[in-house]
Amino acid sequence: MFKIRNLVTLGILLVLGILVYNRFLGTPEEQQQAKTTFQTIGKAAKEVGSAVGGLLKSEKEKFDEGKYDKAMDQISGLFQNLKSKVDDVSENSQELMDNINQFNEQKQAIEDKIAEFKGTELSDEESINANEEIKGELGKLKGIIDVLEKELESKERK
């Protein structure tokens, strides 16, 4: 069974095969047409490369301008809200406080990473990796907050 991806790949290979054949073994008219097609493909590839480079540069600039500062502020706000709830609960457990302290340490580590990346000249690939790494870490922190809130709610009901 052919999958659509296989069909598309086969189609691309077929077109490239025809173009290469026409470029080198075709009639003068076919050779000129293939040459024009390759030039058009080259220009398009150059434009795509330029657009991708612009996108990466833009992301790097946003990162340097504090793209993740707002996210860190929101997480800090959630954390402060959660911590005040824990302080209000009369029967808070040491385990819950330990989890909150661990969360605070992880949050600080992310803030340190962001500050480190801001002060460093990163290549496009390094910038993408840094963005993905920080997004992943922020997602983990949000998950920890959700778990801690659920633990706190269960303790408040008791």
N, C-alpha and C positions, 0 to 999 in steps of 0.2 A: 504494500500500500504506500502510495506517495503522499507525503504531507505537503501542505502548501509551501512551506519553507523550502522543501526539496525541489518543488516545481519552480519556484522563483530562482533558486540557485542554478538550476538547469537552464532556465531561460536566459539568465545573465551570462552563463558560460557559452551558450549558443550564440548570443549576440556578439560577445567578445571574439569568439572563434571566427565568425563571419567577418568581423571588422579586420582582424589580423590577416585573414586569408586575402580579403580584398585589398588591403594596404600593400601587401607584398607580391601577391600572385594574380591580382585582378587586372581588369582592363585599365587604361589610363583614367577613364572616367570614374571607375570604382575606387581606384587608388586615391584620387583627389577627394572623393566623397568620404572615404575612410579617414584620410588625413584631417579633413574639416571636422569630422565627428570626434576624433581624438583631441583636437585642439579645443573643441567645445567642452568635452569632458574634463580636460585639464583646467580650463577656466572655472568650471563649476566646482571642481575639487578645491581649487585655490580660494574661491569665495567661501566655500563651506569651512575650510581651514581658518580663514580670516574671521569668520563669524564665531567659530568655536573659541579662537584665541581671544576675541573681544568679550565673549561670555566669561571665560576664565579670568580675564583681567578685571571685569566688572565684579565678579564674586570675590576676588582678592581685595578689591577696594572696599566692598561692603563689609568684609570680614575685618579689615583694618579700621573701618569707621565704627565698629562696634555692633555688628549684626547680631551677635549673641548676647549683648548687654541686656536687652529687653527680656529675653528668655531667662537669663540669670536673675533679673529683678523679679520676674513672676515666680520663679522657683523659690527665691528668697522669701517673697511674701507668703507663699503657701507654707513654707517651712516655719516662718514666724507664727503664723496662724495655728499650725499644728502644735508647735511648742507651747503656745499659750494655753491651748486646750489641755495638753498633758499636765501643765502646771495647775490647772483648775480642777482636774480630776483628783479626788482625795486618795483613791486607791491605785495611783499609777505604779507600775511595776518597774523594777530596775532594768528589766529586759527592754521595755519600751524606751526608757531613757537612753540605754546603750545604743539601741537602733537609731535614735534621733542623733546622738553624738556621732555615730558612724556616718550617717547621712551628711551631717555638717562637715565632716572631714572630707568626704567625697566631693561635696559641693566646692569646698575650698580648693581641692586638687584641680577641678575643672576650671575654676577661676584662674588658677596659676597657669594652666595650660593655655588658656585664652590670652593671658598677658604675655606669655612666652611667644606665642605665634604672632601676636601683634608687633612685637619688637624684632621680628625676624623677616628677612627677605626670602620668601618662599617661591619655588618654581610653581608652574601651573599644576603639575601632578601633586606636589606636596600640599598645595593649597586645597585641592579637591580632597585629598586624604585627611587633612586637618579638619575641614568642614564636616566630612562624614564621621570622623572620630568624635568630634564634639557633639554632633547631632545624636549619635548613639549614646553617649554618656548622659546627655540631657534627657533622653528617653528613659534611661535606666533610673535617673533621679526621680522623674515623674512617677515611674512605677513604684519606687520605694515610698514616695509620699502617699500614693493610693493605698498601699498595704498598711502603712502606719495609720492612716485615717480610719481604715476598717478595724484595725486592732483597737484604736481609741474609741470608736463607736461601740464596739462590743464591751469594752470596759465601762463606758458610761452607762450602758443599759443595766449593768449588774448592780 
